[in-house]
Amino acid sequence: MLATVGACGALGGDESPNASGGGDGTVEKAKIKVALLPVVDLAPLRLAQEGGYFKAEGLEVEAVDAPSGQASMTKMIGGEVDIAFSTYMPFFIAKSKGAADIRLVADSVSASPKSNAVVTVPNSPVKTINDLAGKKIAITDKNTASHLLTVSVMKDHGVDSSKVQWVPMALPNIAAALAAGQVDAAYAPEPFLTQASKVAGATPVVDIATGATQDFPLAGFGSLGSFVDKNPKTVAAFQRALTKAVRDSADRSKIEPLIVKYAKVDAETASLLTLPTFGSTLDPRRIQRVPDLLLQTGVLTAKLDAASMLAPQAG
């Protein structure tokens, strides 16, 4: 189930989810730990927490903060948490290296138009996508979504990315770096896209959700095979709660306050930002786009089958 959220509606914060859920009321592990980041992508999960969706499925979800998707996955591999949120690429890279038996539990977001872009500022030498060749571009890190999706979009437009100076940078620092001329352009997802526009007058050079990366799967939830195999009812309950939360996230009034609270943005920015496409259920053909891109860009040396990594999907 994919739900593009953008519809505004009346405030419905005290509406409770249907508790039936399709389960039998029992789970193997009633309290689970999930590693999370302070990002817009997790608005449906926060809705499931605060709106009682997990509770209705017999689950208590304890959030464990992580600074990055890689750190989130590391906590999961180390046994600190049961489920980890991350962009998909670290999951596939870890699997390919034999670091762990990674299973993908649930979807989270895909790139929607104007929610992720390569941006620049008025005093930058970059005016169009053709100007990106050989320039300094801020990304979160090499071999991440920010890096490889930018490479893919440049390739779609016939722009050489081989001489780009990739500058790893924390997302909150992008606006200041652009304004100071430390980089010529930057990959910016929401809410940093809207913040960079407000703070530094940043404007998009190219929308990431175009060409080969249109509706590209960006992030989701993973776990270890051992947890998934031992706790099938727990995993199914987690999935059902997320599916309900994704459905109800179509009412923007329900999730904007959660974005302010957990993504650390002000109310005005939350009202202006373009939301990604929220999802819950994983489709193997769609998720296969991620390891295929990793193979095309040389990060993986052999084809990886995404279907073999998917946990059973509830419903």
N, C-alpha and C positions, 0 to 999 in steps of 0.2 A: 504494500500500500504506500503510495506516494501522495503527499498533500502539499501543494504549493500554497504557502500561507501568505496572504496579503489582504484578506477580507477583514474589514472592521465590523465590530458588532457591539451590542450593548454589553455592559459589564455583567459577567456571570460568574464571579469568583466563588459563590457559595453553591454552585451546582455540583452535585456529587456524581461520580462515575457509576456506571452499572456494576454492581459487585459480583454478578454471576460469572463473567469472564470465561466461561467454557471449561473451567478447571473443576477438579473434584474437591477443592478446598484444602488439599494437603500439598505441602512442598517438602523436599528433603532437607533444605536449609532455609529457615525462616528469616535469618538476618544475613545479608550479604554486603560486602564492601565493594564499592565501585570507584575507580580512580577517575577523577573529572578535572576539566580545565575551566577557567573563567571565560567561556566563549558563548556567543550567540547560539551556536549549533546545539547547545544542550538545553535550550528553553523547554522543549517537550518533556525531557527527563525531569527538569525542575518542576514542571506542572504536575507530572506523575507523583513526585515526592510530596509537594505541598497540597495537592488536590485529593490525596488519598487513593490514587489509582493503584499504587503498589500495595498499600494496606488492604485494598479490596481483593487483591490476589493472594493475600496471606504472606506478603513480603515486607520486610523492613530494609530499606536501602540506606546504608551509611556512606556518605560521600567522603572520599579521601582526596585532598587537593594534590595536583601534580602540575609542575610548571610547563610541561610540554607533552606531546603525544608519545615521544620516545620514553620519557620518564614514566609516564602512565603505564606503558607496556612493560617497562622494566619492573615496576612494582608488581604487576600481575605475574610475570615470569618468576619473580622472587617469592611469590606466595603472600605478599603483603595485602593484596586485594584479590577478589574473585573475578571481577570483570574490569576491563580497561577501555576507556574512550581514547581514540587516536585517529589521525588521518590514516587511510588504509595502507599507505606505502610502507611504514615501519613494520606492520603485521606481515606483509608479503616478503619483505627483505629478511626478517627474522626467520620466517619459515624456510626460505630458500637456503639460508645458512645453517639450518639445523639447530638453531638456538633454542627452539621450543616447538611443541606440537600446538600451533595456533589454530583456534577455531573462531570463525566470525559468527557472532551471536545475533546482532541486529544492526540494521542500517541507521544512519543518523541524518546526513545531509548530502545533497548534490549541488553542483554549481548552478545557480539560476541566473538569468540575465541581470547584469549590473550589481551582483553581490560580491564578485571577486574581479579585480582588474589590475592591470599594470598602470600605475599613475605617474604623473610628472608634475612639475610646478612651473609657473611662468618664466622664471629665470634659468631654467634648465635648457641645455642644447637639444634635448629630445622634444620633438614636436609631433612626430608620427612614429608608427611602429618601425618604419624603415631606419629611423635614427637610433634604434636600440643596439645595433651592431657595434661591438667594441666599447660600449658604455658601462658605467658602474650601475648595477641593479641590485637593490636590497631584496633579500629573501630571508626566510627563517633559517635555512640551512641547505646544504647540498643534498640532493636526492630526496627532497621533500616535495610535497605537492606544489609549494610556491615556486620551487626551482624547475621541476620537470613540466609543469603545466605552462610556464612561461616559455620554456624551450619548445614545447609542442606548438604553441600559438605562433611563435616566431617562424617555425618551420612551415606552418600553414601559409604564411605570408611571404615565404621565400627569403627570410632574413637570417643571416648567418649568426649562430649563437656561440660559435667556437671561441671567439675572442672576447666575449663578455666578461667583465670583472664582477663576479658574483660576491656580494658583500653580506655575510650572515649577520642578522640583526634581530633583536627582540621586536615583536610587532608594535608595542607601545612607543618605540623610539623612532618609528618610520617618519612621522610627520616632521619632527624636529630635524632629522637627518636630511630630508628633502629641502626644508626651508634653509638649512645652513649650507647646502650645496655639497654635502658629503657624498651623496649619490645622485645620479642623474635621473633615476626612475626607481620604482619599488613595486613589488607585488603586495597588494593590500586587500584582504578580505574584510567584510563587515565584522565589527563596527569601526575598524580602523580606517576603512575607506571613507566613511562619512566624517570621522574625526580629522583625517588628513585634509579633507576638503574644507572643513571649518577652520582648522588651525593654520594650514599652510597654503590654502587656495589650490590644492591638488585637483587635477582633472585627469580623467581616464585617457590613456593612450590606446589601449585595446581591452575589450571585455574578454575575460578568460572563458566565459561560457559560450564560445563560438567555435565553429569548425570542428576539428577532431575532438575537442574537449567540451563540446556542448553537452549540458546535463551530465557532466563527469562526476562519478561517485567520489566524494571527498573524504568522508569520515564515518566511522561506525564504532561498534562495540565488539571487543574480542575477549576470549578467555582461553584457558588451557583445555586441551582435549580431555584430560583427566577430570576436570570439574564438570564439563558438559556431559560426559558419559555417566558420572555418578549422580548428577542432579538434573535429570531431564525435566522434571516437573517444575523445579525452581527456574530453570532457563525459560521454559514455556510461559510461566507466570510473568517473568520479567518482560518477555516479548509482548504478551497481551496488554500489559499496562502501558508500554510504550506506544503500541498501535492506537489505543484509545486516546493517549495524550497527543499524538500526531494529528489525529482526527480533530480534536478540540482546539488545537493550535491554529486552526483556520480562523478562529475568533482572535484577532490580534490583541484585543483588549485584555485577554487572559494572560498573554505572555510578555507584553511590554513591561509590566512591573517586575517580572522575573528577570528580564534582560537587564534592567536597571540594577537590580539587587545582586545578581550573580556575575554579569559580564562587566560590571563596574563602569557603566556609562550613565550620563545624565538623561533625564526624561526626554529632553528635546531631541538628543541624538537617537534615542530608542524609537522615537516617533518618526524619524526621518530615514533611518537606515533601511536598505533593501534586504529582506530576509532571504536566506537560502531556501532551497526546496527540502523540507523535512520529510523523512521517510522512516520506516520501521522494518518492513519485511525485505529480506535480501533475495535478489534474483541473480542466479549464477552467471547468466549471459551478460548481464549489466556489470557485475562486479569484475568479470573477466577483463574488462577494459583496463583495470589498474595494473595487474601483472603484465598485460600486453604492452602497456606504455613503458613499464620498467624494462621490459625486454628490448623494445625499440630504441630506448635511450642508452642501452648498455649496462644498466644497473644490475639486471639479471642476465645470466649467461645461458640459461635454459628456460624453456616454457614452463610455467607453473599453472596448474589447473585450479582455478578458484573454487569450482564446485566441490572439490574434495575437502575444502577447508570450511564449508558452511555447516553450522549446527542445524539440526532440524528446525523448521520454522513453524511456529504455532499458527494454526489457521491458514 
